[in-house]
């Protein structure tokens, strides 16, 4: 296979060594398992449960819920302080790190949970929220604690390169929520209309069960001691993980502050605009899961390969091609079929369509950041990543404040496109500089040709005398076949990875 990314060696081509081929095969195999499990569970969660909840409650109530949810997201760095990423990277490099430090990190995270609770309440008061809002904010904060705790436990599992176990843990909470939310939505167990608070407490229950299972897995394989209060260690670990914490905080701000700004700056219409934006953003948020799942495997895998001084180019190229195809096709389909897709909802469809059409363009740069961001994080380039994230925060807030008064929720969608594009351009340039990568002109031509051809296919698919799903299905099938036509992926490589086996007669 020709590489899109080649190191500047004496020879213009790089030979695939057996260990690299094994790494690529392992990456693709574990990625397929992780994606398969999530694609079995999470689409039903998104389109069956999450969308139904939004349709059951009024737009203003959901807008308040989504704003409060994003407020808890902005401050959730206090729950983690970078320990999850630091822990994942450390275990991938040294398996003994888990047994030696789990108990102390767990104690630290419990202390951080108390600090987080205080900060969230103070932030709610400062933002002027009412007592009714705090009845939602408090359990949402608890859910953030449980969610981040599960991610920390999973970082131990994936750090041990137990990707199959981590794949199972990634869907347990959603499976539980599907069952109990389904009963609450359609089980006729109560005469009262569905309440958004029910949704929050069902989520809390599912997180508790998942956290218990994940903790049992970690205790079995790590065999750590009980809770350990070690102040010198806490200071040392916070010092080492601070760059990770700062990056998480800045990322949370530029990803989540738009809804808060919408709701707080537009007066009486703010909650409704936040609800309209939430309808589109929740689909973007769901789509980003695929990029996140890439990072779940890429982060420890890059860390392991770099610590062993093995080559990462094959993994980087494979991940880039796969995530580019995913992000581009999803953005293109969302643009051409935005009105039909937003009919999932039954309120403010036209307004949500315009927001969704533009907001989903940001899925391409956003997905790519999970590849290049994972590589740079694994390599320890936190200072540069934090500078990029700080620039993104400034750009995002400035764009929102400038565009929201004139464009309302659509202004936030444009702000997202600008911010995410800035981030991925900076990360690619940084990766090229650090790893001495070069992008062959032929690769750029193939990518551009593929993108243009797919846009033409999708444009003319709208003229086919079929129903909407037949149009989307046929155009996506054509776009997938074009992958091989433009040689973004070669059939020979697919067979080499062992994903598809051809029997010889």
C-alpha positions as CSV (number, residue, x, y, z in Angstrom):
1,X,0.0,0.0,0.0
2,X,1.2,3.5,-0.7
3,X,1.3,5.7,2.3
4,X,-0.3,9.1,2.6
5,X,2.3,9.8,5.3
6,X,6.0,8.9,4.7
7,X,9.0,9.7,6.8
8,X,11.8,11.5,5.1
9,X,14.2,8.6,4.9
10,X,17.1,8.1,2.6
11,X,14.8,5.8,0.7
12,X,11.5,7.4,-0.5
13,X,9.6,4.3,0.4
14,X,9.2,2.6,3.8
15,X,9.2,-1.2,4.1
16,X,6.5,-2.8,6.4
17,X,8.3,-4.8,9.1
18,X,6.5,-7.8,10.5
19,X,5.9,-6.1,14.0
20,X,4.3,-3.1,12.3
21,X,2.0,-5.4,10.3
22,X,1.0,-7.2,13.5
23,X,0.3,-3.8,15.1
24,X,-1.9,-2.8,12.2
25,X,-3.7,-6.1,12.3
26,X,-4.2,-5.8,16.0
27,X,-5.4,-2.2,15.7
28,X,-8.0,-3.0,13.0
29,X,-9.2,-6.1,14.7
30,X,-9.8,-4.5,18.1
31,X,-11.2,-1.4,16.4
32,X,-13.8,-3.5,14.5
33,X,-14.8,-5.3,17.7
34,X,-15.2,-2.0,19.6
35,X,-17.1,-0.4,16.7
36,X,-19.3,-3.5,16.2
37,X,-20.5,-3.5,19.9
38,X,-21.1,0.2,19.9
39,X,-22.9,0.1,16.6
40,X,-25.2,-2.6,17.9
41,X,-26.2,-0.7,21.0
42,X,-25.6,3.1,20.6
43,X,-27.7,3.8,17.4
44,X,-30.8,2.4,19.2
45,X,-29.8,4.5,22.2
46,X,-29.5,7.6,20.1
47,X,-32.4,7.3,17.8
48,X,-34.7,5.2,19.9
49,X,-34.2,6.7,23.4
50,X,-32.4,10.0,23.3
51,X,-34.5,11.4,20.4
52,X,-37.7,10.1,22.0
53,X,-36.8,11.9,25.3
54,X,-36.3,15.1,23.4
55,X,-39.6,14.7,21.6
56,X,-41.4,13.9,24.9
57,X,-40.3,17.0,26.8
58,X,-40.8,20.6,25.6
59,X,-38.0,22.4,23.8
60,X,-37.4,24.9,26.6
61,X,-37.1,22.2,29.3
62,X,-34.7,20.2,27.2
63,X,-32.7,23.4,26.5
64,X,-32.3,24.1,30.2
65,X,-31.3,20.5,30.8
66,X,-28.7,20.6,28.0
67,X,-27.3,23.9,29.2
68,X,-26.9,22.5,32.7
69,X,-25.4,19.3,31.3
70,X,-22.8,21.3,29.4
71,X,-22.0,23.4,32.5
72,X,-21.1,20.1,34.3
73,X,-19.0,19.1,31.3
74,X,-17.0,22.4,31.4
75,X,-15.9,21.8,35.0
76,X,-15.5,18.0,34.9
77,X,-11.8,18.5,34.5
78,X,-11.7,19.0,38.3
79,X,-13.0,15.4,38.6
80,X,-10.1,14.0,36.6
81,X,-7.2,16.6,36.6
82,X,-5.7,14.6,33.7
83,X,-5.2,11.4,35.7
84,X,-7.1,9.3,33.2
85,X,-4.9,10.2,30.2
86,X,-1.8,10.1,32.3
87,X,-2.8,6.8,33.8
88,X,-3.6,5.2,30.4
89,X,-0.3,6.4,28.9
90,X,1.7,5.2,32.0
91,X,0.1,1.7,32.2
92,X,0.6,1.2,28.4
93,X,4.3,1.9,29.0
94,X,4.7,0.1,32.3
95,X,2.2,-2.6,33.4
96,X,3.3,-2.4,37.1
97,X,2.0,1.2,37.3
98,X,-1.6,-0.1,37.9
99,X,-0.8,-2.2,41.0
100,X,1.6,0.4,42.5
101,X,-0.6,3.5,42.1
102,X,-4.3,2.6,41.7
103,X,-5.2,3.0,45.4
104,X,-3.6,6.4,45.7
105,X,-5.1,7.7,42.4
106,X,-8.5,6.4,43.5
107,X,-8.3,8.3,46.8
108,X,-7.2,11.4,45.0
109,X,-10.2,11.2,42.6
110,X,-12.6,10.9,45.5
111,X,-11.2,14.1,47.0
112,X,-11.4,15.8,43.6
113,X,-15.1,14.8,43.5
114,X,-15.8,16.8,46.7
115,X,-14.0,19.9,45.2
116,X,-16.0,19.5,42.0
117,X,-19.3,19.4,43.8
118,X,-18.5,22.7,45.5
119,X,-17.4,24.4,42.3
120,X,-20.5,23.3,40.4
121,X,-22.8,24.7,43.0
122,X,-20.9,28.0,43.2
123,X,-20.9,28.2,39.3
124,X,-24.7,27.6,39.3
125,X,-25.3,30.4,41.8
126,X,-22.9,32.8,39.9
127,X,-24.8,32.0,36.6
128,X,-28.1,33.0,38.3
129,X,-29.8,29.6,38.1
130,X,-33.0,29.0,40.2
131,X,-33.7,26.4,42.8
132,X,-35.6,24.3,40.2
133,X,-32.5,24.3,38.1
134,X,-30.4,23.0,41.0
135,X,-32.7,20.0,41.3
136,X,-31.3,19.0,37.9
137,X,-27.8,20.4,38.3
138,X,-27.0,18.3,41.4
139,X,-27.8,14.8,40.0
140,X,-26.1,15.8,36.7
141,X,-23.0,16.6,38.7
142,X,-23.2,13.2,40.3
143,X,-23.5,11.6,36.8
144,X,-20.4,13.4,35.7
145,X,-18.5,12.0,38.6
146,X,-19.7,8.5,37.8
147,X,-19.0,8.9,34.1
148,X,-15.5,10.1,34.6
149,X,-14.9,7.4,37.2
150,X,-15.9,4.8,34.7
151,X,-13.5,6.3,32.1
152,X,-10.7,6.2,34.7
153,X,-11.4,2.5,35.4
154,X,-11.5,1.8,31.7
155,X,-8.2,3.6,31.2
156,X,-6.6,0.9,33.4
157,X,-8.2,-1.9,31.3
158,X,-7.2,-0.4,27.9
159,X,-3.8,0.5,29.3
160,X,-3.2,-3.2,29.9
161,X,-4.2,-3.5,26.2
162,X,-7.3,-5.6,27.2
163,X,-9.3,-4.0,24.3
164,X,-12.0,-6.7,24.2
165,X,-12.9,-6.2,27.8
166,X,-12.8,-2.5,27.4
167,X,-15.1,-2.8,24.4
168,X,-17.7,-4.7,26.5
169,X,-17.4,-2.1,29.3
170,X,-18.0,0.7,26.7
171,X,-21.6,-0.4,26.1
172,X,-22.9,-1.7,29.4
173,X,-24.3,1.6,30.7
174,X,-26.1,2.3,27.4
175,X,-27.6,-1.2,27.4
176,X,-29.0,-0.7,30.9
177,X,-30.4,2.7,30.0
178,X,-32.1,1.4,26.9
179,X,-34.0,-1.2,29.0
180,X,-35.1,1.2,31.8
181,X,-35.7,4.3,29.6
182,X,-37.7,2.1,27.2
183,X,-39.9,1.0,30.1
184,X,-40.4,4.6,31.3
185,X,-41.1,5.8,27.8
186,X,-43.3,3.1,26.4
187,X,-44.1,0.7,29.2
188,X,-47.3,2.6,30.4
189,X,-46.0,2.3,34.0
190,X,-47.3,5.8,34.9
191,X,-50.0,8.2,33.9
192,X,-47.6,11.2,34.2
193,X,-45.8,12.6,31.1
194,X,-42.1,11.7,30.9
195,X,-39.9,13.9,33.0
196,X,-36.4,14.9,32.2
197,X,-35.4,14.1,35.8
198,X,-36.4,10.5,35.2
199,X,-33.9,10.4,32.4
200,X,-31.1,11.7,34.7
201,X,-31.8,9.2,37.5
202,X,-31.9,6.2,35.1
203,X,-28.6,7.4,33.8
204,X,-27.2,7.5,37.4
205,X,-28.4,3.9,38.0
206,X,-26.8,2.6,34.9
207,X,-23.5,4.4,35.7
208,X,-23.5,2.8,39.2
209,X,-23.9,-0.7,37.8
210,X,-21.2,-0.1,35.1
211,X,-18.8,1.4,37.6
212,X,-19.2,-1.7,39.9
213,X,-18.4,-4.1,37.0
214,X,-15.4,-2.1,35.8
215,X,-14.0,-1.8,39.3
216,X,-14.3,-5.6,39.8
217,X,-12.3,-6.1,36.5
218,X,-9.6,-3.7,37.6
219,X,-9.3,-5.2,41.1
220,X,-9.0,-8.7,39.6
221,X,-6.1,-7.8,37.2
222,X,-4.4,-5.1,39.1
223,X,-4.7,-6.4,42.7
224,X,-4.3,-3.0,44.2
225,X,-4.5,-2.2,47.9
226,X,-7.2,-0.3,49.7
227,X,-7.6,3.5,49.8
228,X,-4.3,5.3,50.4
229,X,-3.9,8.9,51.4
230,X,-0.5,10.0,50.2
231,X,-0.2,13.7,50.1
232,X,3.4,13.8,48.5
233,X,2.1,11.4,45.8
234,X,-1.0,13.5,45.2
235,X,1.2,16.6,44.6
236,X,3.5,14.6,42.3
237,X,0.7,13.0,40.3
238,X,-1.2,16.4,39.9
239,X,2.0,18.0,38.8
240,X,2.6,15.4,36.2
241,X,-1.0,15.2,35.1
242,X,-1.7,19.0,35.1
243,X,-0.9,19.4,31.4
244,X,-3.5,16.7,30.7
245,X,-6.0,18.4,33.0
246,X,-5.5,21.8,31.4
247,X,-6.0,20.3,27.9
248,X,-9.2,18.6,29.0
249,X,-10.5,21.8,30.6
250,X,-9.7,23.9,27.5
251,X,-11.3,21.2,25.2
252,X,-14.4,21.1,27.3
253,X,-14.7,24.9,27.1
254,X,-14.5,25.2,23.4
255,X,-16.7,22.2,22.8
256,X,-19.4,23.0,25.4
257,X,-19.5,26.7,26.0
258,X,-21.6,27.5,23.0
259,X,-24.9,26.3,24.5
260,X,-24.3,28.2,27.7
261,X,-23.6,31.4,25.7
262,X,-26.8,30.8,23.7
263,X,-29.0,30.3,26.8
264,X,-27.4,33.2,28.8
265,X,-27.1,35.9,26.1
266,X,-30.3,35.7,24.2
267,X,-32.7,36.5,27.1
268,X,-36.1,34.9,26.9
269,X,-35.5,33.1,23.7
270,X,-32.2,31.7,25.0
271,X,-33.6,28.5,26.4
272,X,-35.5,27.7,23.1
273,X,-32.4,28.5,21.0
274,X,-30.4,26.2,23.2
275,X,-33.0,23.5,22.8
276,X,-32.9,23.9,19.0
277,X,-29.1,23.8,19.0
278,X,-29.2,20.7,21.3
279,X,-31.3,18.8,18.8
280,X,-28.5,19.1,16.2
281,X,-25.6,18.9,18.7
282,X,-26.8,15.7,20.2
283,X,-26.5,14.0,16.8
284,X,-23.0,15.5,16.4
285,X,-22.2,14.3,19.9
286,X,-23.4,10.9,19.0
287,X,-21.4,10.8,15.7
288,X,-18.2,11.9,17.6
289,X,-18.4,8.6,19.5
290,X,-16.7,6.8,16.6
291,X,-13.8,9.2,16.7
292,X,-13.5,8.8,20.5
293,X,-13.5,5.0,20.0
294,X,-10.5,5.4,17.7
295,X,-8.7,7.3,20.4
296,X,-9.5,4.6,23.0
297,X,-7.3,2.2,21.1
298,X,-4.9,4.7,19.4
299,X,-3.8,6.4,22.6
300,X,-2.4,3.4,24.4
301,X,-1.2,1.8,21.2
302,X,0.7,4.9,20.1
303,X,2.1,5.2,23.7
304,X,3.3,1.5,23.6
305,X,4.8,1.8,20.1
306,X,6.6,5.0,20.9
307,X,8.0,3.7,24.2
308,X,9.3,0.7,22.4
309,X,10.7,2.9,19.6
310,X,8.6,1.1,17.0
311,X,7.3,2.8,14.0
312,X,3.8,4.4,14.1
313,X,3.4,5.3,10.5
314,X,1.4,2.3,9.4
315,X,-1.1,2.8,12.3
316,X,-1.3,6.6,11.6
317,X,-2.0,6.1,7.9
318,X,-4.6,3.5,8.5
319,X,-6.4,5.5,11.2
320,X,-6.3,8.7,9.1
321,X,-7.8,7.0,6.1
322,X,-10.6,5.3,8.1
323,X,-11.6,8.4,10.1
324,X,-11.4,10.7,7.1
325,X,-13.8,8.5,5.1
326,X,-16.2,8.3,8.1
327,X,-16.1,12.0,8.9
328,X,-16.4,13.2,5.3
329,X,-19.2,10.9,4.3
330,X,-21.2,11.7,7.5
331,X,-20.7,15.5,6.9
332,X,-21.7,15.2,3.3
333,X,-24.8,13.1,3.9
334,X,-25.9,15.3,6.7
335,X,-25.6,18.4,4.5
336,X,-27.6,17.0,1.6
337,X,-30.2,15.2,3.7
338,X,-30.4,17.5,6.7
339,X,-34.2,18.1,6.4
340,X,-35.1,14.5,6.2
341,X,-32.7,13.5,9.1
342,X,-34.1,16.2,11.4
343,X,-37.6,14.8,11.0
344,X,-36.4,12.5,13.8
345,X,-37.7,15.3,16.0
346,X,-41.2,16.8,16.1
347,X,-40.4,20.3,17.2
348,X,-38.7,23.3,15.4
349,X,-37.7,21.0,12.5
350,X,-36.9,23.8,10.0
351,X,-34.8,25.8,12.5
352,X,-33.0,22.6,13.7
353,X,-32.3,21.6,10.0
354,X,-30.4,24.8,9.3
355,X,-28.3,24.4,12.5
356,X,-27.7,20.7,11.8
357,X,-26.7,21.2,8.1
358,X,-23.8,23.4,9.1
359,X,-22.9,22.0,12.5
360,X,-22.2,18.5,11.1
361,X,-19.5,19.9,8.8
362,X,-17.4,20.1,11.9
363,X,-17.6,16.3,12.3
364,X,-14.7,15.9,9.8
365,X,-12.1,18.1,11.6
366,X,-13.4,17.0,15.0
367,X,-13.0,13.3,14.2
368,X,-9.5,13.8,12.8
369,X,-8.4,15.4,16.1
370,X,-8.9,12.1,17.8
371,X,-6.2,10.6,15.5
372,X,-3.6,13.4,15.6
373,X,-4.5,14.5,19.1
374,X,-3.9,10.9,20.4
375,X,-0.6,10.7,18.6
376,X,0.7,14.0,20.0
377,X,-0.6,13.2,23.5
378,X,1.0,9.8,23.5
379,X,4.3,11.5,22.4
380,X,4.0,14.0,25.3
381,X,3.5,17.2,23.3
382,X,1.1,18.6,25.9
383,X,2.5,22.1,25.9
384,X,1.9,22.5,22.2
385,X,-1.6,20.9,22.4
386,X,-2.5,23.3,25.3
387,X,-1.5,26.3,23.3
388,X,-3.6,25.1,20.4
389,X,-6.6,24.5,22.7
390,X,-6.2,27.9,24.3
391,X,-6.3,29.5,20.9
392,X,-9.4,27.4,20.1
393,X,-11.1,28.7,23.3
394,X,-10.4,32.3,22.3
395,X,-11.6,31.8,18.7
396,X,-14.8,29.9,19.8
397,X,-15.9,32.4,22.4
398,X,-15.1,35.4,20.1
399,X,-17.0,33.8,17.2
400,X,-20.0,32.9,19.4
401,X,-20.3,36.4,20.9
402,X,-20.0,37.9,17.4
403,X,-22.4,35.6,15.6
404,X,-25.0,34.6,18.2
405,X,-26.7,38.0,18.3
406,X,-27.2,37.9,14.5
407,X,-27.5,34.2,13.7
408,X,-28.6,32.7,17.1
409,X,-28.1,28.9,17.1
410,X,-26.7,28.9,13.5
411,X,-24.0,31.3,14.7
412,X,-22.8,28.7,17.2
413,X,-22.7,26.1,14.4
414,X,-20.5,28.3,12.3
415,X,-18.3,29.0,15.4
416,X,-17.9,25.2,15.8
417,X,-16.7,24.8,12.2
418,X,-14.1,27.6,12.5
419,X,-12.8,26.3,15.9
420,X,-12.5,22.6,14.9
421,X,-10.8,23.5,11.6
422,X,-8.3,25.7,13.4
423,X,-7.5,22.8,15.8
424,X,-6.9,20.1,13.2
425,X,-4.8,22.3,10.9
426,X,-2.6,23.1,13.9
427,X,-2.3,19.5,15.0
428,X,-1.5,18.2,11.5
429,X,1.2,20.9,11.1
430,X,2.6,20.0,14.5
431,X,2.7,16.2,13.7
432,X,4.4,16.9,10.4
433,X,7.1,18.9,12.1
434,X,7.7,16.6,15.1
435,X,7.6,13.3,13.2
436,X,9.1,14.6,9.9
437,X,6.1,13.5,8.0
438,X,5.4,14.5,4.4
439,X,2.2,14.3,2.5
440,X,2.8,13.1,-1.1
441,X,1.1,15.2,-3.8
442,X,-0.5,12.0,-5.3
443,X,-2.2,11.3,-1.9
444,X,-3.7,14.8,-1.9
445,X,-5.0,14.4,-5.4
446,X,-6.6,11.0,-4.5
447,X,-8.2,12.5,-1.4
448,X,-9.5,15.5,-3.3
449,X,-10.7,13.4,-6.2
450,X,-12.5,11.0,-3.9
451,X,-14.2,13.9,-2.0
452,X,-15.3,15.6,-5.2
453,X,-16.7,12.4,-6.7
454,X,-18.6,11.6,-3.6
455,X,-20.2,15.1,-3.5
456,X,-21.3,14.6,-7.1
457,X,-22.8,11.2,-6.3
458,X,-24.7,12.6,-3.3
459,X,-25.9,15.6,-5.2
460,X,-27.4,13.5,-8.0
461,X,-28.8,10.8,-5.6
462,X,-31.4,13.4,-4.6
463,X,-32.9,13.1,-8.1
464,X,-33.4,9.4,-7.9
465,X,-37.1,8.3,-8.0
466,X,-36.7,6.3,-4.7
467,X,-37.5,7.0,-1.1
468,X,-35.1,8.8,1.1
469,X,-33.4,5.8,2.7
470,X,-32.9,4.1,-0.7
471,X,-31.3,7.3,-2.0
472,X,-28.9,7.5,1.0
473,X,-28.1,3.7,0.9
474,X,-27.3,3.7,-2.8
475,X,-25.2,6.8,-2.6
476,X,-23.2,5.5,0.4
477,X,-22.6,2.2,-1.3
478,X,-21.3,4.0,-4.4
479,X,-19.0,6.2,-2.1
480,X,-17.7,3.1,-0.3
481,X,-16.8,1.5,-3.7
482,X,-15.1,4.7,-4.7
483,X,-12.6,4.2,-1.8
484,X,-11.0,1.4,-3.9
485,X,-11.4,3.2,-7.2
486,X,-9.3,6.1,-5.8
487,X,-7.0,3.7,-4.0
488,X,-7.5,5.2,-0.6
489,X,-7.5,1.6,0.5
490,X,-6.3,-1.2,-1.7
491,X,-8.1,-4.6,-1.7
492,X,-4.8,-6.4,-1.3
493,X,-4.2,-4.6,2.0
494,X,-7.6,-5.7,3.3
495,X,-6.7,-9.3,2.5
496,X,-3.2,-8.8,4.1
497,X,-4.7,-7.7,7.4
498,X,-6.7,-11.0,7.5
499,X,-10.1,-9.2,7.8
500,X,-11.4,-10.9,4.7
501,X,-10.0,-14.3,3.7
502,X,-10.3,-15.7,0.2
503,X,-10.3,-19.4,-0.2
504,X,-8.0,-20.7,-2.9
505,X,-9.3,-23.6,-5.0
